[in-house]
Amino acid sequence: GDGDTVQITPVWKMSFPVGESQIIFDGFIDWVVNSDGAYEKNLHVCPQIKLDIGAFFGLDAGALLAGTELDYWTNKYGVDDAENAFVDEADQFAASGIVQYHF
């Protein structure tokens, strides 16, 4: 009916051996659409690529990871900046360095 919102969120995780360590490629995609246009369709893509650096310190596989993340989001939070006087830019693109420790 009117106002229905649909979100599709595929996720992935792949690992590739590199010597005594591994490279991990993971992330998600959020794709949101609705039927009445009150909430702008948006796409959020967030892939990460990380090296298992814990292997160099004798930690369990996957315990300590370091790498980078890209974060691309159109019409963030369902806001269309062309139609909203309070928002200058509703699209986002950011690159970040990341360190993860898994207990």
HUPERA-V372990 format. One record per helix or strand of 2 or more residues. SS is the DSSP state (helix for helix, strand for strand). FROM is the first residue (numbers start at 0). TO is the last residue. If there is no record, write none. Layout:
SS,FROM,TO ; SS,FROM,TO
//
This chain:
strand,4,17 ; strand,20,33 ; strand,41,51 ; helix,52,56 ; strand,63,73 ; helix,75,77 ; helix,80,82 ; strand,91,100
//
